[in-house]
Amino acid sequence: MAALGISGLPLLVVQHPLGGERPEAVARRALQAVEQLASLIGRVA
């Protein structure tokens, strides 16, 4: 992101596509996203 003038911007990554995935797979990806978000919040706070 430094190329856009925003160095060090924390990013949360969610793998796609979600359409057509089983509910268990979507839940697993959602949990991973929540864990990433918690980690990012901890770094910024």
ZAVEX-17927 format. One record per residue (C-alpha): residue number from 1; chain; x, z, y. Coordinates in Angstrom, 3 decimals. Example, Ala and Ser with C-alpha at 12.3 -4.5 7.8 and 13.67 -1.06 7.14 Angstrom:
<zapas>
+-----+-------+----------+----------+----------+
:   n : chain :     east :       up :    north :
+-----+-------+----------+----------+----------+
:   1 :     A :   12.300 :    7.800 :   -4.500 :
:   2 :     A :   13.670 :    7.140 :   -1.060 :
+-----+-------+----------+----------+----------+
</zapas>
This chain:
<zapas>
+-----+-------+----------+----------+----------+
:   n : chain :     east :       up :    north :
+-----+-------+----------+----------+----------+
:   1 :     A :    0.000 :    0.000 :    0.000 :
:   2 :     A :    3.009 :    0.200 :    2.284 :
:   3 :     A :    2.589 :   -3.514 :    2.871 :
:   4 :     A :   -0.753 :   -2.728 :    4.511 :
:   5 :     A :    0.811 :   -0.070 :    6.726 :
:   6 :     A :   -0.520 :    2.824 :    4.663 :
:   7 :     A :    2.427 :    4.285 :    2.792 :
:   8 :     A :    1.724 :    7.187 :    0.487 :
:   9 :     A :   -2.024 :    6.565 :    0.312 :
:  10 :     A :   -3.357 :    8.292 :   -2.825 :
:  11 :     A :   -5.363 :    5.963 :   -5.057 :
:  12 :     A :   -7.840 :    6.710 :   -7.807 :
:  13 :     A :   -7.913 :    4.080 :  -10.544 :
:  14 :     A :  -10.960 :    3.423 :  -12.734 :
:  15 :     A :  -10.516 :    0.863 :  -15.491 :
:  16 :     A :  -13.049 :   -1.949 :  -15.482 :
:  17 :     A :  -15.307 :   -3.408 :  -16.694 :
:  18 :     A :  -17.764 :   -0.646 :  -17.506 :
:  19 :     A :  -20.677 :   -2.938 :  -18.307 :
:  20 :     A :  -21.256 :   -3.289 :  -22.015 :
:  21 :     A :  -19.191 :   -0.199 :  -22.863 :
:  22 :     A :  -20.583 :    2.507 :  -25.109 :
:  23 :     A :  -21.722 :    5.662 :  -23.308 :
:  24 :     A :  -18.832 :    7.597 :  -24.869 :
:  25 :     A :  -16.292 :    5.172 :  -23.416 :
:  26 :     A :  -17.900 :    5.351 :  -19.966 :
:  27 :     A :  -17.920 :    9.155 :  -20.158 :
:  28 :     A :  -14.224 :    9.150 :  -21.116 :
:  29 :     A :  -13.359 :    6.924 :  -18.155 :
:  30 :     A :  -15.450 :    9.093 :  -15.837 :
:  31 :     A :  -13.615 :   12.202 :  -17.037 :
:  32 :     A :  -10.278 :   10.491 :  -16.444 :
:  33 :     A :  -11.396 :    9.586 :  -12.915 :
:  34 :     A :  -12.462 :   13.169 :  -12.201 :
:  35 :     A :   -9.112 :   14.448 :  -13.474 :
:  36 :     A :   -7.273 :   11.956 :  -11.244 :
:  37 :     A :   -9.397 :   12.966 :   -8.271 :
:  38 :     A :   -8.696 :   16.672 :   -8.842 :
:  39 :     A :   -4.987 :   15.909 :   -9.000 :
:  40 :     A :   -5.101 :   13.845 :   -5.807 :
:  41 :     A :   -7.069 :   16.508 :   -3.951 :
:  42 :     A :   -4.539 :   19.093 :   -5.023 :
:  43 :     A :   -1.703 :   17.012 :   -3.562 :
:  44 :     A :   -3.427 :   16.378 :   -0.240 :
:  45 :     A :   -4.819 :   19.874 :    0.345 :
+-----+-------+----------+----------+----------+
</zapas>
